[in-house]
Amino acid sequence: MEKSENLTSTFTILCPYGIVLAADSIGTIRNPFSGEVEKIIPNIQKIYGFSKVGFGTSFWGLGFVGDKPILDFLAEFEESSVEKTDTLDQVAEKLRDHLSKVTPKISDRMGLHLAGYATINGKPTPQLRHVFHEKWHIAGVFVAENCHIESLGPVRKQFPAYRPYPPLFNGDNAIANCLVNFIPAMTNEQQKIAPALLKLEECIDLAALVVGVSIQRLNYYVDPQYRKVPKTVDGTVFIAKITPDKGFEWVKKGIDWSSSNSSGGRRRSSNRISPSNCL
């Protein structure tokens, strides 16, 4: 069985009223040779709030940075490197540099959605950055990408984003791609998501839908050998929001869309949080 890259579901969306970050909540440990899932770890928190600056981040890929769970890594990074006066770009650049200095150098795919407000033309404006390492990068090299200036693949061609409020999704992105890109293309733009017209509550519902259906769809899929695909996206949906007045706040911890919810509806959960080797 090939090693799957879809080890999590993260979805971040901006609108005029705020920012929403969402993620599933399981971790997986795979055999490094076969790629088979050897262990599923439940109740993983994949969203972190920077209390000093009111920003938030969700993460995909590795669950550890060096020998530290990524939540511990982020808490130590905030304590040692983030100042209350830092802008979103300053935090993104510091985080990029901090990750680049980790030893041994990181060679696996991983990334963080970093979101918060920046003052643009005198107004607080929702902004999104993506700090990540991809296959085409040299080991240890991270990029701090401004998501409002789109980039394409390993060749960093930049041009103004075609969406003023760009959504960002990583890991298992099939559902997000379908809703954001495929359906508009199939309907000749007669049906499309316009974040500029959404309320914050609608963004929260959309984020829950994207990650929730990403969890549920794996109940029905098989691999090329007609074996059930492993549940590499599962558990409860964690959601946080960021607003100019209150900064980072938790919305839901979380909504249960997992296969154990046999009723097919959504159920609130208050599970404990623990770290993982791989998200």
Order of alpha helices (4+ residues) and beta strands (2+ residues): beta-beta-beta-beta-beta-beta-beta-beta-alpha-alpha-beta-beta-beta-beta-beta-beta-alpha-alpha-alpha-beta-beta-beta
